[in-house]
Each structure stands twice: as structure tokens, then as C-alpha cells.
Amino acid sequence: MTPTIPPSTAAHALWLFGAEGGLEPGGFTLQLLRLLGYADHDNRRKLTSIYPAEAAAVQMAQLDPDGIDTLQRIAAGGAAIYCDRCWGADGPFEQQPDGSYRCEGCINKVHSGGAT
């Protein structure tokens, strides 16, 4: 499930990665974001269960080629709901049984026999 990333969390992640639009987090949040960035799979999973928005922001910055741009849009007050499959911000979105969101394009790919 893709959590909603608040603008402040997006701004803190941007700061951590040295990107424009960042805002320096407090000490605890800074250490948390660093831990999420360096954690192995098991520990990241544990932290994600408690801090889903922070984990999503760090993952977006680290793994998504458009992640920094997306975080900048969120930090500037843009859309906070994204497709759990492609991270796209263009809806419409449909909430899935597991609580995640899929954009219309990804839903159509699944229904037409494309990869999930």
C-alpha cells in the first residue's frame, strides 16, 4: 500500500538527498530517514510498518527515476496520492482490496493481461 506522503515529509527527504525544495528535519526525523536509507530488507520492513510515509519518501528518492521531482511536487503542495505500481500522479485512482492505489493505466494493463 502506498501511504500518503505529507508535504513536510517530502521536504525532509529532499533535504536528506540534497535536492531543491528540501527542509532540514529535526534530529529524530533525520536519523530515521538515514536509517531507512541504509537499512537492510528486514529492518526496513520493520521501520516501514511504523513509519510508512517516511519509508515511502526515502524509497521514492532512492529508487524512482522521477522520485525527486515527485517529492518536490508533494513538498510544494501537489498531489499526495500516487499509483502504487508506477508512482504516477495522474489519476483517476482506484483503491485496491489491499489498500493500495492503482492509476487507470495500470488497472487497464492488469485487466488486459499485462504484468501486475
N, CA, C and O atoms as CSV, one atom per row, in Angstrom:
chain,resi,resn,atom,element,x,y,z
A,1,MET,N,N,0.836,-1.171,0.000
A,1,MET,CA,C,0.000,0.000,0.000
A,1,MET,C,C,0.886,1.241,0.000
A,1,MET,O,O,1.857,1.318,0.752
A,2,THR,N,N,0.552,2.189,-0.829
A,2,THR,CA,C,1.291,3.434,-0.885
A,2,THR,C,C,0.692,4.413,0.100
A,2,THR,O,O,-0.472,4.791,-0.034
A,3,PRO,N,N,1.468,4.831,1.091
A,3,PRO,CA,C,0.930,5.794,2.043
A,3,PRO,C,C,0.918,7.197,1.449
A,3,PRO,O,O,1.636,7.487,0.491
A,4,THR,N,N,0.102,8.054,2.024
A,4,THR,CA,C,0.126,9.457,1.667
A,4,THR,C,C,1.386,10.064,2.262
A,4,THR,O,O,1.667,9.887,3.447
A,5,ILE,N,N,2.133,10.771,1.453
A,5,ILE,CA,C,3.353,11.429,1.922
A,5,ILE,C,C,3.014,12.892,2.185
A,5,ILE,O,O,2.701,13.627,1.248
A,6,PRO,N,N,3.070,13.325,3.434
A,6,PRO,CA,C,2.784,14.723,3.730
A,6,PRO,C,C,3.857,15.648,3.136
A,6,PRO,O,O,5.003,15.232,2.966
A,7,PRO,N,N,3.500,16.882,2.824
A,7,PRO,CA,C,4.486,17.818,2.273
A,7,PRO,C,C,5.737,17.972,3.145
A,7,PRO,O,O,6.843,18.087,2.617
A,8,SER,N,N,5.575,17.975,4.459
A,8,SER,CA,C,6.750,18.128,5.328
A,8,SER,C,C,7.690,16.928,5.220
A,8,SER,O,O,8.910,17.093,5.236
A,9,THR,N,N,7.137,15.740,5.112
A,9,THR,CA,C,7.965,14.532,4.968
A,9,THR,C,C,8.703,14.554,3.635
A,9,THR,O,O,9.880,14.201,3.567
A,10,ALA,N,N,8.015,14.968,2.580
A,10,ALA,CA,C,8.663,15.089,1.274
A,10,ALA,C,C,9.818,16.089,1.349
A,10,ALA,O,O,10.902,15.839,0.822
A,11,ALA,N,N,9.574,17.215,2.005
A,11,ALA,CA,C,10.619,18.237,2.125
A,11,ALA,C,C,11.816,17.724,2.931
A,11,ALA,O,O,12.961,18.041,2.608
A,12,HIS,N,N,11.558,16.945,3.964
A,12,HIS,CA,C,12.656,16.386,4.757
A,12,HIS,C,C,13.474,15.392,3.934
A,12,HIS,O,O,14.702,15.388,4.010
A,13,ALA,N,N,12.807,14.560,3.158
A,13,ALA,CA,C,13.530,13.612,2.302
A,13,ALA,C,C,14.346,14.360,1.245
A,13,ALA,O,O,15.479,13.981,0.948
A,14,LEU,N,N,13.777,15.402,0.692
A,14,LEU,CA,C,14.523,16.206,-0.289
A,14,LEU,C,C,15.783,16.777,0.334
A,14,LEU,O,O,16.845,16.768,-0.289
A,15,TRP,N,N,15.675,17.270,1.551
A,15,TRP,CA,C,16.847,17.827,2.230
A,15,TRP,C,C,17.917,16.750,2.405
A,15,TRP,O,O,19.098,16.990,2.155
A,16,LEU,N,N,17.492,15.566,2.837
A,16,LEU,CA,C,18.437,14.469,3.054
A,16,LEU,C,C,19.213,14.148,1.784
A,16,LEU,O,O,20.407,13.850,1.837
A,17,PHE,N,N,18.537,14.208,0.651
A,17,PHE,CA,C,19.178,13.873,-0.620
A,17,PHE,C,C,19.756,15.088,-1.333
A,17,PHE,O,O,20.178,14.991,-2.485
A,18,GLY,N,N,19.777,16.228,-0.655
A,18,GLY,CA,C,20.414,17.419,-1.197
A,18,GLY,C,C,19.680,18.046,-2.367
A,18,GLY,O,O,20.296,18.697,-3.210
A,19,ALA,N,N,18.380,17.858,-2.427
A,19,ALA,CA,C,17.604,18.354,-3.561
A,19,ALA,C,C,16.929,19.680,-3.215
A,19,ALA,O,O,16.668,19.983,-2.051
A,20,GLU,N,N,16.657,20.450,-4.248
A,20,GLU,CA,C,15.967,21.722,-4.091
A,20,GLU,C,C,14.582,21.490,-3.500
A,20,GLU,O,O,13.908,20.514,-3.827
A,21,GLY,N,N,14.172,22.398,-2.630
A,21,GLY,CA,C,12.862,22.284,-2.001
A,21,GLY,C,C,12.903,21.562,-0.676
A,21,GLY,O,O,11.868,21.359,-0.040
A,22,GLY,N,N,14.106,21.169,-0.251
A,22,GLY,CA,C,14.236,20.438,0.997
A,22,GLY,C,C,14.162,21.338,2.212
A,22,GLY,O,O,14.417,22.540,2.139
A,23,LEU,N,N,13.813,20.739,3.311
A,23,LEU,CA,C,13.722,21.429,4.593
A,23,LEU,C,C,14.401,20.540,5.623
A,23,LEU,O,O,14.063,19.364,5.757
A,24,GLU,N,N,15.362,21.104,6.352
A,24,GLU,CA,C,16.111,20.301,7.312
A,24,GLU,C,C,15.183,19.749,8.394
A,24,GLU,O,O,14.464,20.505,9.047
A,25,PRO,N,N,15.201,18.425,8.580
A,25,PRO,CA,C,14.352,17.826,9.612
A,25,PRO,C,C,15.000,17.967,10.984
A,25,PRO,O,O,16.176,18.310,11.105
A,26,GLY,N,N,14.203,17.693,12.013
A,26,GLY,CA,C,14.743,17.633,13.362
A,26,GLY,C,C,15.632,16.413,13.532
A,26,GLY,O,O,15.720,15.573,12.637
A,27,GLY,N,N,16.276,16.319,14.657
A,27,GLY,CA,C,17.252,15.259,14.896
A,27,GLY,C,C,16.700,13.854,14.762
A,27,GLY,O,O,17.315,13.016,14.103
A,28,PHE,N,N,15.555,13.575,15.371
A,28,PHE,CA,C,14.983,12.237,15.293
A,28,PHE,C,C,14.614,11.888,13.863
A,28,PHE,O,O,14.946,10.808,13.374
A,29,THR,N,N,13.924,12.808,13.192
A,29,THR,CA,C,13.481,12.545,11.819
A,29,THR,C,C,14.671,12.352,10.899
A,29,THR,O,O,14.642,11.492,10.019
A,30,LEU,N,N,15.705,13.134,11.089
A,30,LEU,CA,C,16.907,12.986,10.270
A,30,LEU,C,C,17.508,11.593,10.444
A,30,LEU,O,O,17.848,10.934,9.461
A,31,GLN,N,N,17.637,11.150,11.677
A,31,GLN,CA,C,18.205,9.817,11.923
A,31,GLN,C,C,17.298,8.725,11.368
A,31,GLN,O,O,17.781,7.729,10.830
A,32,LEU,N,N,15.995,8.906,11.496
A,32,LEU,CA,C,15.047,7.933,10.962
A,32,LEU,C,C,15.184,7.812,9.448
A,32,LEU,O,O,15.255,6.703,8.918
A,33,LEU,N,N,15.221,8.938,8.756
A,33,LEU,CA,C,15.355,8.910,7.295
A,33,LEU,C,C,16.679,8.273,6.883
A,33,LEU,O,O,16.731,7.522,5.909
A,34,ARG,N,N,17.731,8.566,7.608
A,34,ARG,CA,C,19.032,7.934,7.317
A,34,ARG,C,C,18.961,6.423,7.522
A,34,ARG,O,O,19.450,5.654,6.695
A,35,LEU,N,N,18.351,6.004,8.626
A,35,LEU,CA,C,18.206,4.571,8.884
A,35,LEU,C,C,17.419,3.884,7.766
A,35,LEU,O,O,17.797,2.809,7.299
A,36,LEU,N,N,16.336,4.506,7.347
A,36,LEU,CA,C,15.545,3.927,6.259
A,36,LEU,C,C,16.366,3.806,4.986
A,36,LEU,O,O,16.192,2.859,4.219
A,37,GLY,N,N,17.241,4.741,4.762
A,37,GLY,CA,C,18.071,4.710,3.562
A,37,GLY,C,C,19.144,3.633,3.588
A,37,GLY,O,O,19.563,3.146,2.538
A,38,TYR,N,N,19.588,3.262,4.774
A,38,TYR,CA,C,20.682,2.293,4.889
A,38,TYR,C,C,20.244,0.924,5.385
A,38,TYR,O,O,21.028,-0.025,5.351
A,39,ALA,N,N,19.017,0.810,5.839
A,39,ALA,CA,C,18.572,-0.439,6.470
A,39,ALA,C,C,18.547,-1.606,5.487
A,39,ALA,O,O,18.264,-1.442,4.300
A,40,ASP,N,N,18.853,-2.789,6.020
A,40,ASP,CA,C,18.687,-4.000,5.223
A,40,ASP,C,C,17.187,-4.282,5.096
A,40,ASP,O,O,16.367,-3.611,5.722
A,41,HIS,N,N,16.844,-5.266,4.295
A,41,HIS,CA,C,15.441,-5.542,3.984
A,41,HIS,C,C,14.590,-5.767,5.235
A,41,HIS,O,O,13.519,-5.173,5.364
A,42,ASP,N,N,15.045,-6.606,6.145
A,42,ASP,CA,C,14.242,-6.935,7.331
A,42,ASP,C,C,14.026,-5.719,8.220
A,42,ASP,O,O,12.914,-5.485,8.694
A,43,ASN,N,N,15.076,-4.948,8.449
A,43,ASN,CA,C,14.924,-3.777,9.302
A,43,ASN,C,C,14.131,-2.670,8.619
A,43,ASN,O,O,13.403,-1.933,9.284
A,44,ARG,N,N,14.262,-2.544,7.307
A,44,ARG,CA,C,13.460,-1.557,6.589
A,44,ARG,C,C,11.979,-1.931,6.686
A,44,ARG,O,O,11.127,-1.059,6.860
A,45,ARG,N,N,11.680,-3.205,6.574
A,45,ARG,CA,C,10.294,-3.667,6.694
A,45,ARG,C,C,9.734,-3.308,8.073
A,45,ARG,O,O,8.596,-2.850,8.174
A,46,LYS,N,N,10.509,-3.506,9.118
A,46,LYS,CA,C,10.064,-3.175,10.478
A,46,LYS,C,C,9.823,-1.666,10.619
A,46,LYS,O,O,8.801,-1.242,11.160
A,47,LEU,N,N,10.757,-0.875,10.135
A,47,LEU,CA,C,10.602,0.580,10.218
A,47,LEU,C,C,9.429,1.070,9.376
A,47,LEU,O,O,8.718,1.995,9.768
A,48,THR,N,N,9.233,0.448,8.220
A,48,THR,CA,C,8.136,0.839,7.334
A,48,THR,C,C,6.781,0.592,7.984
A,48,THR,O,O,5.833,1.343,7.754
A,49,SER,N,N,6.687,-0.459,8.797
A,49,SER,CA,C,5.408,-0.737,9.455
A,49,SER,C,C,5.040,0.349,10.456
A,49,SER,O,O,3.861,0.531,10.763
A,50,ILE,N,N,6.021,1.066,10.963
A,50,ILE,CA,C,5.781,2.121,11.947
A,50,ILE,C,C,5.783,3.509,11.297
A,50,ILE,O,O,5.024,4.387,11.707
A,51,TYR,N,N,6.625,3.704,10.298
A,51,TYR,CA,C,6.793,5.000,9.642
A,51,TYR,C,C,6.597,4.854,8.125
A,51,TYR,O,O,7.550,5.030,7.366
A,52,PRO,N,N,5.385,4.537,7.678
A,52,PRO,CA,C,5.178,4.258,6.252
A,52,PRO,C,C,5.437,5.452,5.325
A,52,PRO,O,O,5.995,5.272,4.243
A,53,ALA,N,N,5.052,6.644,5.720
A,53,ALA,CA,C,5.242,7.807,4.846
A,53,ALA,C,C,6.722,8.130,4.679
A,53,ALA,O,O,7.174,8.437,3.576
A,54,GLU,N,N,7.463,8.063,5.759
A,54,GLU,CA,C,8.899,8.336,5.699
A,54,GLU,C,C,9.601,7.294,4.839
A,54,GLU,O,O,10.476,7.623,4.039
A,55,ALA,N,N,9.205,6.026,5.011
A,55,ALA,CA,C,9.809,4.952,4.209
A,55,ALA,C,C,9.490,5.139,2.734
A,55,ALA,O,O,10.360,4.949,1.883
A,56,ALA,N,N,8.254,5.510,2.423
A,56,ALA,CA,C,7.874,5.723,1.021
A,56,ALA,C,C,8.657,6.876,0.406
A,56,ALA,O,O,9.070,6.799,-0.751
A,57,ALA,N,N,8.863,7.941,1.171
A,57,ALA,CA,C,9.611,9.090,0.651
A,57,ALA,C,C,11.061,8.730,0.362
A,57,ALA,O,O,11.604,9.124,-0.670
A,58,VAL,N,N,11.687,7.990,1.261
A,58,VAL,CA,C,13.084,7.583,1.040
A,58,VAL,C,C,13.176,6.625,-0.136
A,58,VAL,O,O,14.069,6.754,-0.973
A,59,GLN,N,N,12.260,5.667,-0.206
A,59,GLN,CA,C,12.266,4.720,-1.319
A,59,GLN,C,C,12.064,5.447,-2.641
A,59,GLN,O,O,12.732,5.142,-3.629
A,60,MET,N,N,11.156,6.399,-2.661
A,60,MET,CA,C,10.894,7.161,-3.873
A,60,MET,C,C,12.154,7.913,-4.319
A,60,MET,O,O,12.492,7.924,-5.503
A,61,ALA,N,N,12.834,8.533,-3.372
A,61,ALA,CA,C,14.047,9.286,-3.706
A,61,ALA,C,C,15.164,8.366,-4.193
A,61,ALA,O,O,15.917,8.726,-5.099
A,62,GLN,N,N,15.271,7.192,-3.601
A,62,GLN,CA,C,16.361,6.285,-3.937
A,62,GLN,C,C,16.126,5.476,-5.210
A,62,GLN,O,O,17.062,5.246,-5.975
A,63,LEU,N,N,14.892,5.044,-5.445
A,63,LEU,CA,C,14.652,4.046,-6.485
A,63,LEU,C,C,13.892,4.539,-7.708
A,63,LEU,O,O,14.027,3.961,-8.787
A,64,ASP,N,N,13.113,5.570,-7.565
A,64,ASP,CA,C,12.287,6.049,-8.669
A,64,ASP,C,C,13.054,7.112,-9.454
A,64,ASP,O,O,13.482,8.108,-8.870
A,65,PRO,N,N,13.237,6.927,-10.756
A,65,PRO,CA,C,13.953,7.933,-11.545
A,65,PRO,C,C,13.304,9.312,-11.471
A,65,PRO,O,O,13.989,10.325,-11.611
A,66,ASP,N,N,11.993,9.361,-11.254
A,66,ASP,CA,C,11.285,10.634,-11.122
A,66,ASP,C,C,10.970,10.962,-9.665
A,66,ASP,O,O,10.186,11.869,-9.385
A,67,GLY,N,N,11.575,10.232,-8.747
A,67,GLY,CA,C,11.244,10.369,-7.339
A,67,GLY,C,C,11.498,11.748,-6.759
A,67,GLY,O,O,10.670,12.272,-6.013
A,68,ILE,N,N,12.625,12.334,-7.092
A,68,ILE,CA,C,12.930,13.669,-6.574
A,68,ILE,C,C,11.917,14.676,-7.101
A,68,ILE,O,O,11.427,15.515,-6.345
A,69,ASP,N,N,11.595,14.600,-8.398
A,69,ASP,CA,C,10.588,15.506,-8.958
A,69,ASP,C,C,9.239,15.314,-8.268
A,69,ASP,O,O,8.548,16.287,-7.965
A,70,THR,N,N,8.869,14.070,-8.023
A,70,THR,CA,C,7.600,13.778,-7.365
A,70,THR,C,C,7.588,14.343,-5.951
A,70,THR,O,O,6.605,14.953,-5.530
A,71,LEU,N,N,8.678,14.141,-5.219
A,71,LEU,CA,C,8.764,14.676,-3.860
A,71,LEU,C,C,8.721,16.200,-3.868
A,71,LEU,O,O,8.145,16.808,-2.966
A,72,GLN,N,N,9.321,16.818,-4.874
A,72,GLN,CA,C,9.277,18.276,-4.967
A,72,GLN,C,C,7.845,18.758,-5.191
A,72,GLN,O,O,7.445,19.778,-4.631
A,73,ARG,N,N,7.071,18.038,-5.999
A,73,ARG,CA,C,5.676,18.397,-6.206
A,73,ARG,C,C,4.877,18.253,-4.908
A,73,ARG,O,O,4.050,19.104,-4.583
A,74,ILE,N,N,5.131,17.174,-4.176
A,74,ILE,CA,C,4.426,16.970,-2.909
A,74,ILE,C,C,4.794,18.074,-1.928
A,74,ILE,O,O,3.918,18.655,-1.288
A,75,ALA,N,N,6.089,18.365,-1.808
A,75,ALA,CA,C,6.547,19.383,-0.865
A,75,ALA,C,C,5.967,20.752,-1.193
A,75,ALA,O,O,5.744,21.572,-0.303
A,76,ALA,N,N,5.727,20.987,-2.467
A,76,ALA,CA,C,5.162,22.270,-2.898
A,76,ALA,C,C,3.639,22.287,-2.805
A,76,ALA,O,O,3.002,23.257,-3.213
A,77,GLY,N,N,3.056,21.220,-2.271
A,77,GLY,CA,C,1.614,21.176,-2.091
A,77,GLY,C,C,0.873,20.462,-3.196
A,77,GLY,O,O,-0.347,20.582,-3.304
A,78,GLY,N,N,1.603,19.711,-4.032
A,78,GLY,CA,C,0.966,18.967,-5.120
A,78,GLY,C,C,0.286,17.709,-4.617
A,78,GLY,O,O,0.112,17.514,-3.414
A,79,ALA,N,N,-0.093,16.867,-5.550
A,79,ALA,CA,C,-0.811,15.636,-5.236
A,79,ALA,C,C,-0.010,14.762,-4.278
A,79,ALA,O,O,1.214,14.681,-4.377
A,80,ALA,N,N,-0.699,14.117,-3.363
A,80,ALA,CA,C,-0.044,13.252,-2.394
A,80,ALA,C,C,-0.421,11.791,-2.586
A,80,ALA,O,O,0.121,10.929,-1.895
A,81,ILE,N,N,-1.332,11.486,-3.501
A,81,ILE,CA,C,-1.691,10.096,-3.780
A,81,ILE,C,C,-1.045,9.707,-5.104
A,81,ILE,O,O,-1.133,10.435,-6.093
A,82,TYR,N,N,-0.401,8.556,-5.103
A,82,TYR,CA,C,0.315,8.071,-6.275
A,82,TYR,C,C,-0.024,6.617,-6.512
A,82,TYR,O,O,-0.411,5.890,-5.597
A,83,CYS,N,N,0.126,6.213,-7.747
A,83,CYS,CA,C,-0.091,4.815,-8.097
A,83,CYS,C,C,0.962,3.957,-7.401
A,83,CYS,O,O,2.152,4.269,-7.441
A,84,ASP,N,N,0.524,2.893,-6.775
A,84,ASP,CA,C,1.427,2.008,-6.052
A,84,ASP,C,C,2.306,1.194,-7.000
A,84,ASP,O,O,3.316,0.630,-6.579
A,85,ARG,N,N,1.933,1.134,-8.249
A,85,ARG,CA,C,2.681,0.347,-9.233
A,85,ARG,C,C,3.696,1.201,-9.993
A,85,ARG,O,O,4.861,0.822,-10.115
A,86,CYS,N,N,3.255,2.358,-10.507
A,86,CYS,CA,C,4.133,3.167,-11.367
A,86,CYS,C,C,4.522,4.499,-10.739
A,86,CYS,O,O,5.294,5.248,-11.339
A,87,TRP,N,N,4.021,4.816,-9.569
A,87,TRP,CA,C,4.260,6.066,-8.845
A,87,TRP,C,C,3.713,7.274,-9.596
A,87,TRP,O,O,4.056,8.406,-9.253
A,88,GLY,N,N,2.881,7.070,-10.601
A,88,GLY,CA,C,2.304,8.185,-11.345
A,88,GLY,C,C,1.306,8.954,-10.495
A,88,GLY,O,O,0.646,8.386,-9.624
A,89,ALA,N,N,1.201,10.254,-10.757
A,89,ALA,CA,C,0.288,11.113,-10.010
A,89,ALA,C,C,-0.952,11.455,-10.823
A,89,ALA,O,O,-1.825,12.176,-10.340
A,90,ASP,N,N,-1.043,10.949,-12.047
A,90,ASP,CA,C,-2.189,11.234,-12.901
A,90,ASP,C,C,-3.265,10.189,-12.668
A,90,ASP,O,O,-3.085,9.014,-12.989
A,91,GLY,N,N,-4.372,10.619,-12.112
A,91,GLY,CA,C,-5.490,9.716,-11.858
A,91,GLY,C,C,-6.322,9.531,-13.097
A,91,GLY,O,O,-5.887,9.899,-14.188
A,92,PRO,N,N,-7.467,8.992,-12.969
A,92,PRO,CA,C,-8.091,8.669,-11.688
A,92,PRO,C,C,-7.466,7.429,-11.064
A,92,PRO,O,O,-6.852,6.605,-11.742
A,93,PHE,N,N,-7.643,7.325,-9.753
A,93,PHE,CA,C,-7.099,6.208,-8.996
A,93,PHE,C,C,-8.225,5.323,-8.495
A,93,PHE,O,O,-9.350,5.774,-8.281
A,94,GLU,N,N,-7.900,4.072,-8.317
A,94,GLU,CA,C,-8.851,3.131,-7.738
A,94,GLU,C,C,-8.150,2.427,-6.586
A,94,GLU,O,O,-7.069,1.863,-6.759
A,95,GLN,N,N,-8.764,2.461,-5.419
A,95,GLN,CA,C,-8.179,1.775,-4.275
A,95,GLN,C,C,-8.378,0.278,-4.434
A,95,GLN,O,O,-9.475,-0.177,-4.755
A,96,GLN,N,N,-7.329,-0.480,-4.213
A,96,GLN,CA,C,-7.345,-1.919,-4.350
A,96,GLN,C,C,-7.750,-2.573,-3.028
A,96,GLN,O,O,-7.734,-1.915,-1.987
A,97,PRO,N,N,-8.113,-3.858,-3.054
A,97,PRO,CA,C,-8.519,-4.541,-1.820
A,97,PRO,C,C,-7.460,-4.492,-0.715
A,97,PRO,O,O,-7.801,-4.523,0.467
A,98,ASP,N,N,-6.179,-4.416,-1.090
A,98,ASP,CA,C,-5.125,-4.365,-0.078
A,98,ASP,C,C,-4.873,-2.954,0.440
A,98,ASP,O,O,-3.990,-2.755,1.275
A,99,GLY,N,N,-5.642,-1.960,-0.046
A,99,GLY,CA,C,-5.494,-0.585,0.401
A,99,GLY,C,C,-4.598,0.262,-0.478
A,99,GLY,O,O,-4.529,1.478,-0.302
A,100,SER,N,N,-3.914,-0.356,-1.417
A,100,SER,CA,C,-3.046,0.399,-2.322
A,100,SER,C,C,-3.902,1.098,-3.378
A,100,SER,O,O,-5.097,0.833,-3.513
A,101,TYR,N,N,-3.260,1.991,-4.116
A,101,TYR,CA,C,-3.944,2.707,-5.188
A,101,TYR,C,C,-3.300,2.353,-6.517
A,101,TYR,O,O,-2.080,2.205,-6.601
A,102,ARG,N,N,-4.110,2.218,-7.551
A,102,ARG,CA,C,-3.627,1.996,-8.912
A,102,ARG,C,C,-4.238,3.061,-9.806
A,102,ARG,O,O,-5.408,3.417,-9.669
A,103,CYS,N,N,-3.419,3.562,-10.725
A,103,CYS,CA,C,-3.936,4.523,-11.695
A,103,CYS,C,C,-4.684,3.763,-12.786
A,103,CYS,O,O,-4.550,2.547,-12.925
A,104,GLU,N,N,-5.459,4.496,-13.543
A,104,GLU,CA,C,-6.270,3.880,-14.593
A,104,GLU,C,C,-5.408,3.105,-15.589
A,104,GLU,O,O,-5.790,2.022,-16.031
A,105,GLY,N,N,-4.250,3.655,-15.944
A,105,GLY,CA,C,-3.364,2.971,-16.897
A,105,GLY,C,C,-2.882,1.631,-16.385
A,105,GLY,O,O,-2.859,0.655,-17.134
A,106,CYS,N,N,-2.498,1.568,-15.123
A,106,CYS,CA,C,-2.025,0.300,-14.556
A,106,CYS,C,C,-3.172,-0.686,-14.377
A,106,CYS,O,O,-2.981,-1.889,-14.553
A,107,ILE,N,N,-4.360,-0.196,-14.031
A,107,ILE,CA,C,-5.518,-1.087,-13.913
A,107,ILE,C,C,-5.830,-1.696,-15.273
A,107,ILE,O,O,-6.102,-2.892,-15.368
A,108,ASN,N,N,-5.795,-0.887,-16.322
A,108,ASN,CA,C,-6.075,-1.387,-17.658
A,108,ASN,C,C,-5.042,-2.412,-18.118
A,108,ASN,O,O,-5.388,-3.368,-18.812
A,109,LYS,N,N,-3.778,-2.222,-17.739
A,109,LYS,CA,C,-2.737,-3.189,-18.087
A,109,LYS,C,C,-3.008,-4.534,-17.425
A,109,LYS,O,O,-2.828,-5.585,-18.040
A,110,VAL,N,N,-3.438,-4.497,-16.180
A,110,VAL,CA,C,-3.728,-5.741,-15.442
A,110,VAL,C,C,-4.933,-6.437,-16.069
A,110,VAL,O,O,-4.905,-7.648,-16.292
A,111,HIS,N,N,-6.000,-5.668,-16.356
A,111,HIS,CA,C,-7.208,-6.261,-16.909
A,111,HIS,C,C,-7.008,-6.780,-18.342
A,111,HIS,O,O,-7.711,-7.693,-18.774
A,112,SER,N,N,-6.065,-6.207,-19.062
A,112,SER,CA,C,-5.841,-6.654,-20.439
A,112,SER,C,C,-4.778,-7.739,-20.524
A,112,SER,O,O,-4.356,-8.124,-21.614
A,113,GLY,N,N,-4.347,-8.232,-19.354
A,113,GLY,CA,C,-3.386,-9.340,-19.358
A,113,GLY,C,C,-1.950,-8.912,-19.228
A,113,GLY,O,O,-1.052,-9.742,-19.370
A,114,GLY,N,N,-1.694,-7.631,-18.959
A,114,GLY,CA,C,-0.320,-7.155,-18.765
A,114,GLY,C,C,0.191,-7.572,-17.409
A,114,GLY,O,O,-0.546,-8.133,-16.599
A,115,ALA,N,N,1.447,-7.297,-17.167
A,115,ALA,CA,C,2.083,-7.642,-15.904
A,115,ALA,C,C,1.487,-6.833,-14.767
A,115,ALA,O,O,1.043,-5.703,-14.971
A,116,THR,N,N,1.474,-7.406,-13.571
A,116,THR,CA,C,0.969,-6.691,-12.396
A,116,THR,C,C,2.089,-6.038,-11.643
A,116,THR,O,O,1.852,-5.391,-10.623
